[in-house]
């Protein structure tokens, strides 16, 4: 199993002093986080796209390119690229360039997006939300396979036998589709023969097995090999479970309560948070052994190939986050990979 991290480069108030870091300081910390993940042997680092005040991640390919020059082995991916409000040609060019900078370590993770700010920002109608994604995904797939493109669509100007450069270092840049709570998306991803990144950030993971079944059924129905699967979830690791909980809860609560005010959710309580940390819950917050146990529990449910953790759901002290990355890489990953060999 591949193990890695993803982030939206949040810049929310730090616990204790209630102050935000400067954007430059937050980016500096981000690059240090990615460097540590690379040095300690994690497999993947992803940066998601948001266009909100509390995130510094409106341009993931730029941040990933900066990280590429400071790392040597870790794969670098978006998590996600909001494809419906982007231009597929530019997406392919940006990630092909990243692939050249990183010597073939780029990946693209596309999704429809859980926030909507990018659609009015770039002049798209939210009524076309799903249609935009499906059409642009079709074009991205064509761009991965062909230098010269002829393509006609509804929401983007047609392309008549035009070359798209640069081409990547890899023969084909790996493309994942991120899926949240839509069964049709899981089936469509499998039907296209694409790997799926299943986001599980709440509820009981066991209830998501139907999405995995649909993904694999889509692949089977269209005669594709069994596609790869990633589970993407929130988490944080400390030396003890109590320390992890004490560090993570204020950050989680700040973010969830802010979103909750927009979406009419109730404020997150400490009791609800603790319940999500149980073996059957969604959040990977705890000691290294707790994280190992939960990864293996979910592996029994899903049989997945990759697990990515978002440690920075809200802002936590930088040194504590670096320690969390270190524990993930040095105490969790070796045990999980050893168990995978047995399986």
Secondary structure, 3 states (H helix, E strand, C coil): CEEEEEECCECCCCCCCCCCCCHHHHHHHHHHHHHHHHHCCCCEEEECCCCCCCECCCCHHHHHHHHHCCCCCCEEEECCEEHHHCCHHHHHHHHHHHHHHCCCCEEEEEECCCCCHHHHHCCCCHHHHHHHHHHHHHHHHHHHHCCEEEECCCCCCCEEEEECCCCCCCCCCEEEEEECCCHHHHHHHHHCCCEEEEECCCCEHHHHHHHHHHHHHHHHHCCCCCCCEEEEEEEEECCCHHHHHHHHHHHHHHHHHHHHHHHCCCCCCHHHHHHHCCCCECCEEECHHHHHHHHHHHHHHHCCCEEEEECCCCCCCHHHHHHHHHHHHHHHHHHHHHHHHHC
